[in-house]
Amino acid sequence: MIDDQVNSPKHYMGPFECIELSSKYSFCAGNAIKYVWRHLQKGKPVQDLEKAKWYIDRLTANQEALHTVVVSSAFDQSNDVDRLLDTLIDYKDDSMDGWANAKAFWFAVKCHDKIAASNALEDMIDEAKRK
């Protein structure tokens, strides 16, 4: 398989492609998702997790909710998003707890909980710094 850095870069592949989930959220939330998704694959895990936390904290500062952006009133995407998040939460690998070792973060996103997402990122940053 050839790594297509434009259309399907390896660091955004996983149980599904990252954009399938991140595009359902606001700019800040989508970017946080993107940075968590790729943090183990780009070689700078602490930096990527700190960027994710910055975006989650910006949601709080801007009084934005951590929920999907409604694309069309005729299309209810909540079941699709829940299914995608459940896939990340339940991801099984010998070395990971959830996709990208971020089970607590994905669960917080599913629950629309910015505080829990920020706390999960703090824990992940601390863990990455210890490695």
GULOBA-758981 format. One line per field, with one value per residue: chain; y, z, x of N, C-alpha, C in turn; residue number from 1; residue in three letters. Coordinates in pm, 1 decimal. Example, Ala and Ser with C-alpha at 12.3 -4.5 7.8 and 13.67 -1.06 7.14 Angstrom:
kette [A:A] $
n_py [-569.0:-225.0] $
n_pz [780.0:708.0] $
n_px [1319.0:1285.0] $
ca_py [-450.0:-106.0] $
ca_pz [780.0:714.0] $
ca_px [1230.0:1367.0] $
c_py [-330.0:3.0] $
c_pz [780.0:787.0] $
c_px [1320.0:1290.0] $
nr [1:2] $
rest [ALA:SER] $
***
This chain:
kette [A:A:A:A:A:A:A:A:A:A:A:A:A:A:A:A:A:A:A:A:A:A:A:A:A:A:A:A:A:A:A:A:A:A:A:A:A:A:A:A:A:A:A:A:A:A:A:A:A:A:A:A:A:A:A:A:A:A:A:A:A:A:A:A:A:A:A:A:A:A:A:A:A:A:A:A:A:A:A:A:A:A:A:A:A:A:A:A:A:A:A:A:A:A:A:A:A:A:A:A:A:A:A:A:A:A:A:A:A:A:A:A:A:A:A:A:A:A:A:A:A:A:A:A:A:A:A:A:A:A:A] $
n_py [-118.3:213.3:514.4:778.9:1096.2:1314.7:1248.4:1024.2:998.9:788.2:843.3:928.5:717.7:433.8:251.9:357.3:631.9:931.9:1178.6:1112.0:1130.2:1371.6:1573.7:1607.4:1778.9:2104.4:2347.2:2374.2:2150.4:1943.4:1966.7:1902.7:1633.4:1535.9:1578.5:1415.1:1168.3:1123.7:1138.3:932.7:859.6:1048.4:1120.6:1320.4:1308.4:1444.8:1713.2:1702.6:1620.1:1834.5:2033.2:1936.9:1962.7:2240.6:2316.7:2201.6:2341.5:2592.8:2573.0:2581.8:2838.2:2994.2:2942.1:2735.6:2442.1:2093.9:1920.3:1760.8:1930.4:2044.5:1946.5:1934.1:1985.6:1780.0:1556.4:1330.6:1282.2:1178.0:906.5:786.5:917.2:837.8:563.2:564.6:676.0:480.5:271.8:367.1:386.1:119.9:-5.1:-262.3:-361.8:-499.1:-315.4:-82.2:121.4:168.4:346.9:489.5:490.2:636.1:613.3:735.5:999.3:973.5:878.5:1099.6:1284.5:1160.2:1192.6:1463.3:1621.5:1865.4:1924.7:1670.9:1576.7:1753.6:1689.8:1419.8:1455.2:1592.5:1384.1:1207.3:1359.2:1381.0:1108.7:1064.3:1228.6:1092.2:882.7] $
n_pz [0.0:-92.5:58.3:55.8:93.9:62.5:8.4:169.4:419.2:613.1:888.6:952.3:924.7:1046.8:1248.5:1096.0:863.5:990.6:922.6:883.8:1131.6:1251.1:1079.8:1146.4:1351.8:1511.9:1411.5:1614.7:1786.4:1599.1:1522.3:1764.9:1786.0:1559.4:1631.9:1859.8:1744.8:1574.3:1734.8:1822.3:1593.7:1451.6:1561.6:1751.8:2016.1:2262.4:2183.9:1992.9:2158.9:2337.6:2160.4:2096.8:2348.0:2374.2:2178.4:2283.0:2525.1:2421.2:2320.2:2560.1:2652.5:2456.6:2503.7:2362.6:2266.6:2301.0:2071.5:1787.5:1474.4:1320.1:1004.3:822.4:864.9:787.2:814.5:1047.4:1225.0:1463.4:1550.7:1377.6:1450.6:1720.0:1677.6:1546.8:1750.7:1949.3:1825.1:1843.8:2122.3:2200.9:2074.8:2027.2:2111.1:2182.4:2293.1:2338.1:2491.2:2385.3:2069.6:1960.5:2215.0:2375.3:2515.5:2732.1:2643.3:2401.2:2509.1:2663.2:2458.2:2333.5:2535.9:2531.0:2697.0:2787.5:3001.0:3102.5:2872.3:2850.3:3090.3:3039.6:2834.1:2970.2:3136.8:2940.6:2828.0:3046.9:3072.0:2823.0:2847.0:3036.5:2898.0] $
n_px [83.6:63.6:164.4:-40.4:8.8:-156.8:-432.9:-497.3:-331.5:-113.9:-103.2:-354.1:-516.1:-693.5:-917.2:-1112.6:-1113.6:-978.9:-1102.2:-1365.9:-1482.5:-1381.8:-1471.3:-1732.9:-1754.1:-1705.3:-1453.6:-1251.7:-1301.9:-1284.9:-1016.6:-890.3:-963.3:-830.3:-556.4:-530.9:-587.1:-364.4:-138.7:34.1:161.5:306.2:547.6:583.3:445.8:382.2:368.9:157.9:-53.7:-63.5:-143.1:-397.6:-519.2:-506.7:-692.3:-928.9:-946.1:-982.5:-1240.6:-1382.2:-1308.5:-1426.5:-1685.5:-1804.6:-1980.4:-1901.0:-1988.6:-2144.7:-2158.3:-2442.8:-2509.1:-2716.0:-3060.3:-3220.7:-3076.1:-2984.7:-2709.2:-2625.0:-2637.9:-2455.1:-2216.8:-2197.4:-2161.2:-1911.4:-1750.2:-1785.3:-1650.4:-1387.2:-1357.4:-1388.0:-1179.0:-948.2:-629.2:-313.3:-136.6:-274.8:-528.9:-823.8:-863.2:-559.5:-467.3:-642.6:-884.4:-1032.1:-1047.4:-1196.9:-1435.9:-1513.1:-1557.9:-1773.5:-1961.4:-1989.0:-1832.6:-1633.7:-1461.0:-1388.0:-1264.2:-1046.6:-914.8:-854.2:-673.4:-469.4:-379.7:-288.0:-83.1:93.3:160.5:283.2:505.7:649.4:755.0] $
ca_py [0.0:337.4:619.1:898.8:1203.1:1415.6:1197.4:925.7:976.0:677.6:887.7:953.9:593.4:356.5:169.6:429.5:749.9:1035.8:1284.2:1066.0:1178.7:1511.1:1665.7:1620.9:1870.8:2240.0:2357.0:2345.4:2011.3:1858.2:1968.5:1824.8:1493.5:1506.7:1570.3:1294.5:1054.5:1101.4:1168.9:820.9:824.0:1156.2:1135.9:1425.9:1285.6:1548.8:1833.1:1680.9:1619.1:1972.9:2104.5:1890.5:2025.8:2382.3:2330.1:2172.3:2454.6:2706.1:2553.2:2631.2:2984.0:3054.1:2893.5:2647.7:2306.6:1982.9:1833.6:1763.5:2044.3:1997.3:1976.9:1953.4:1948.1:1656.8:1445.0:1309.5:1208.7:1140.2:762.3:758.7:965.5:747.2:437.6:588.9:692.3:348.1:197.3:415.2:351.5:-25.7:-55.4:-360.6:-382.5:-538.0:-203.7:39.0:124.9:252.8:390.5:584.3:486.2:756.3:572.8:835.2:1115.8:942.0:870.2:1237.2:1344.4:1100.4:1250.9:1609.5:1673.0:1934.0:1913.7:1535.2:1567.6:1825.5:1609.0:1301.7:1500.6:1617.4:1253.5:1154.0:1438.7:1335.8:974.7:1077.1:1290.0:990.9:784.8] $
ca_pz [0.0:-105.0:148.8:-16.0:194.0:39.1:16.2:277.0:488.6:709.1:1026.3:974.1:902.1:1169.0:1230.4:985.3:839.6:1091.2:874.6:897.3:1260.8:1278.1:997.0:1204.5:1464.3:1485.5:1379.5:1732.3:1829.0:1492.8:1531.1:1883.0:1746.1:1466.0:1701.6:1943.2:1653.3:1512.2:1825.1:1832.7:1462.4:1386.0:1621.8:1854.1:2088.1:2361.1:2109.9:1936.4:2268.4:2386.6:2061.9:2118.0:2471.1:2344.4:2106.4:2376.3:2617.8:2344.6:2320.5:2688.7:2655.5:2363.7:2545.4:2259.3:2312.5:2238.1:2008.1:1642.3:1405.1:1235.2:863.9:758.2:957.2:739.1:835.7:1187.4:1223.3:1599.0:1559.4:1305.6:1533.5:1834.8:1628.9:1524.3:1881.0:2013.7:1761.0:1901.3:2264.8:2215.4:1994.4:2099.6:2068.2:2299.9:2351.9:2347.4:2556.5:2291.7:1956.3:1993.2:2361.1:2417.8:2548.4:2816.1:2559.0:2310.6:2590.8:2697.2:2336.5:2317.1:2639.2:2511.3:2822.4:2762.7:3119.4:3102.6:2757.7:2888.3:3193.5:2973.3:2761.1:3069.8:3176.2:2827.1:2816.7:3155.9:3036.4:2708.5:2897.6:3112.4:2804.1] $
ca_px [0.0:139.0:116.6:-83.9:16.7:-260.0:-569.7:-515.4:-204.4:-119.1:-124.7:-496.5:-588.8:-714.1:-1036.6:-1174.5:-1031.6:-1002.1:-1192.5:-1503.9:-1530.0:-1344.2:-1550.3:-1867.6:-1741.9:-1657.2:-1312.1:-1168.4:-1321.5:-1230.7:-870.7:-852.2:-978.9:-720.8:-428.4:-531.2:-584.7:-233.9:-27.1:128.7:212.3:380.3:678.3:585.6:320.1:351.3:327.8:24.3:-151.6:-75.5:-226.1:-535.3:-568.4:-525.1:-819.5:-1039.1:-955.0:-1036.9:-1385.7:-1430.3:-1289.4:-1523.4:-1817.3:-1857.5:-2010.0:-1829.7:-2087.6:-2138.6:-2216.6:-2552.6:-2483.5:-2846.0:-3166.9:-3283.3:-2983.5:-2946.8:-2583.7:-2583.4:-2614.8:-2331.5:-2106.1:-2188.6:-2104.1:-1768.8:-1685.0:-1783.9:-1541.6:-1260.9:-1356.2:-1378.3:-1067.4:-866.9:-491.7:-234.2:-62.6:-355.7:-659.1:-896.9:-781.6:-452.3:-452.0:-713.9:-1021.5:-1099.5:-1075.9:-1309.1:-1557.0:-1550.6:-1615.4:-1907.2:-2048.4:-1988.7:-1778.7:-1506.4:-1375.3:-1332.6:-1172.8:-925.6:-848.3:-797.9:-554.5:-364.1:-326.4:-213.5:40.1:181.0:208.3:376.2:629.4:723.6:814.6] $
c_py [124.8:441.7:743.5:1012.1:1310.7:1360.4:1101.4:900.0:869.4:724.3:928.2:830.5:519.9:265.6:228.4:553.0:863.8:1138.7:1242.4:1113.9:1328.4:1610.6:1687.3:1724.5:2009.1:2235.7:2316.4:2200.3:1914.8:1853.2:1891.2:1675.9:1451.7:1488.8:1449.0:1171.4:1021.9:1108.1:1056.0:793.4:930.5:1186.0:1245.9:1415.9:1395.0:1674.2:1817.3:1680.9:1758.4:2057.7:2065.4:1957.2:2174.4:2404.0:2300.9:2288.7:2579.2:2694.7:2611.6:2783.3:3055.5:3015.2:2814.3:2510.2:2206.0:1886.1:1848.1:1889.5:1988.5:2043.9:2009.0:1908.6:1818.5:1534.6:1436.6:1222.0:1157.1:991.1:723.7:799.8:875.4:614.5:453.4:600.4:559.7:261.2:237.2:375.9:202.9:-86.6:-145.2:-377.0:-413.7:-419.1:-78.3:17.1:221.3:295.8:501.0:595.6:605.4:727.7:679.7:960.5:1088.5:934.8:1010.7:1307.8:1290.7:1161.6:1403.5:1681.7:1732.9:1920.9:1776.3:1516.5:1635.5:1746.8:1484.0:1339.1:1531.9:1486.5:1193.7:1228.5:1394.5:1199.5:983.8:1137.6:1189.6:892.1:838.0] $
c_pz [0.0:-12.6:66.6:85.4:176.7:67.8:131.3:348.7:596.5:850.1:1054.4:946.6:1036.1:1148.1:1121.6:965.1:933.5:1047.2:882.7:1028.6:1276.6:1198.8:1050.2:1317.5:1419.0:1457.5:1498.5:1776.6:1726.0:1495.5:1652.6:1850.9:1656.3:1539.6:1794.0:1854.6:1609.9:1609.0:1838.5:1701.3:1396.4:1450.4:1726.8:1937.7:2187.8:2290.6:2052.8:2045.1:2328.2:2290.2:2078.6:2240.8:2448.5:2274.5:2197.7:2473.4:2548.3:2332.6:2447.6:2693.8:2567.7:2395.2:2433.5:2319.5:2238.0:2185.5:1857.8:1589.8:1313.6:1092.8:792.7:856.3:914.8:768.4:982.2:1190.1:1360.7:1613.0:1491.3:1389.4:1655.8:1794.2:1606.9:1657.0:1957.1:1954.9:1820.2:2048.0:2282.8:2138.4:2079.0:2032.2:2193.5:2370.1:2373.9:2422.1:2476.1:2179.2:2000.1:2143.6:2426.5:2454.9:2629.7:2735.5:2469.3:2388.5:2628.5:2577.1:2316.5:2414.9:2629.5:2633.7:2801.4:2879.4:3122.5:2986.2:2790.1:2992.3:3133.6:2897.7:2856.3:3112.8:3063.6:2807.7:2923.0:3122.2:2922.8:2752.3:2974.5:3021.4:2738.6] $
c_px [88.2:76.7:85.8:-93.5:-90.1:-399.3:-595.6:-383.6:-218.7:-149.9:-269.8:-581.8:-598.4:-832.3:-1127.3:-1088.0:-1074.0:-1106.5:-1339.5:-1565.2:-1503.3:-1427.9:-1691.7:-1871.7:-1697.8:-1507.0:-1225.5:-1181.4:-1263.7:-1079.3:-821.4:-857.6:-862.2:-587.5:-420.6:-514.8:-442.2:-115.8:74.8:201.6:299.8:514.9:691.3:458.2:284.9:301.3:187.5:-82.4:-170.1:-157.8:-372.2:-595.4:-593.3:-659.7:-939.4:-1056.9:-1009.6:-1189.3:-1445.9:-1421.2:-1391.0:-1667.6:-1886.7:-1882.7:-1923.1:-1934.1:-2076.8:-2205.4:-2324.9:-2527.3:-2613.6:-2953.6:-3234.8:-3197.3:-2944.0:-2823.0:-2543.0:-2557.1:-2485.1:-2211.3:-2089.0:-2125.2:-1953.1:-1693.8:-1679.4:-1672.9:-1407.8:-1247.7:-1326.6:-1262.2:-978.3:-731.2:-411.7:-170.6:-147.2:-486.2:-745.2:-804.4:-685.1:-431.0:-523.4:-859.2:-1096.3:-1134.1:-1196.4:-1440.6:-1605.4:-1613.4:-1756.9:-2007.1:-2056.8:-1932.4:-1640.0:-1409.9:-1309.4:-1235.3:-1040.7:-846.0:-784.1:-670.8:-439.8:-298.8:-241.1:-81.3:140.4:242.1:310.7:508.6:714.6:795.9:938.7] $
nr [1:2:3:4:5:6:7:8:9:10:11:12:13:14:15:16:17:18:19:20:21:22:23:24:25:26:27:28:29:30:31:32:33:34:35:36:37:38:39:40:41:42:43:44:45:46:47:48:49:50:51:52:53:54:55:56:57:58:59:60:61:62:63:64:65:66:67:68:69:70:71:72:73:74:75:76:77:78:79:80:81:82:83:84:85:86:87:88:89:90:91:92:93:94:95:96:97:98:99:100:101:102:103:104:105:106:107:108:109:110:111:112:113:114:115:116:117:118:119:120:121:122:123:124:125:126:127:128:129:130:131] $
rest [MET:ILE:ASP:ASP:GLN:VAL:ASN:SER:PRO:LYS:HIS:TYR:MET:GLY:PRO:PHE:GLU:CYS:ILE:GLU:LEU:SER:SER:LYS:TYR:SER:PHE:CYS:ALA:GLY:ASN:ALA:ILE:LYS:TYR:VAL:TRP:ARG:HIS:LEU:GLN:LYS:GLY:LYS:PRO:VAL:GLN:ASP:LEU:GLU:LYS:ALA:LYS:TRP:TYR:ILE:ASP:ARG:LEU:THR:ALA:ASN:GLN:GLU:ALA:LEU:HIS:THR:VAL:VAL:VAL:SER:SER:ALA:PHE:ASP:GLN:SER:ASN:ASP:VAL:ASP:ARG:LEU:LEU:ASP:THR:LEU:ILE:ASP:TYR:LYS:ASP:ASP:SER:MET:ASP:GLY:TRP:ALA:ASN:ALA:LYS:ALA:PHE:TRP:PHE:ALA:VAL:LYS:CYS:HIS:ASP:LYS:ILE:ALA:ALA:SER:ASN:ALA:LEU:GLU:ASP:MET:ILE:ASP:GLU:ALA:LYS:ARG:LYS] $
***
